[in-house]
């Protein structure tokens, strides 16, 4: 099971307009932060210099399989990790057999075995996977993003950059 959430209220619970300035709320959040800071965390052991990370299963699984096939069609052999949320996002590992080093990781089981995760839903799973994968450098792709050329030369060019980010949908900058 996940460790006990220090702020166990539902995330979608409506809050008053000035909840962030409420002294009781501030004290609760500071206490929760203190609890998180004293929790012993250890980074994953790096086992590969570079790797690709996908997150998803269920309806996202077919796109991930296509993405891995396209990666391999470019000649790229870097290891791939696919993180999914257990029974909530089932995967079919047999569909990626023979596609090189592809590791399927149940994020829920991983969190349960490694100290828990406060929240492990959609986008939070992406952050969890990135912080717990064992690659020194990571190429993260959404399930609907595909490589059309081998990304290895591109990753070599980025050696000096600690982080590079492209917006998913540039036209959504002003959307709510």
Secondary structure by P-SEA (a helix, b strand, c coil): ccccccccccccccccccccccaaaaaaaaaaaaaaaaccccccccccccbbbbbbcccaaaaaaaaaaaaaaaccccbbbbbcccccccccccccccccbbbbbcaaaaaaaccccccccaaaaaaaaaacccccccccccccccccccaaaaaaaaccccbbbbbccccccccc
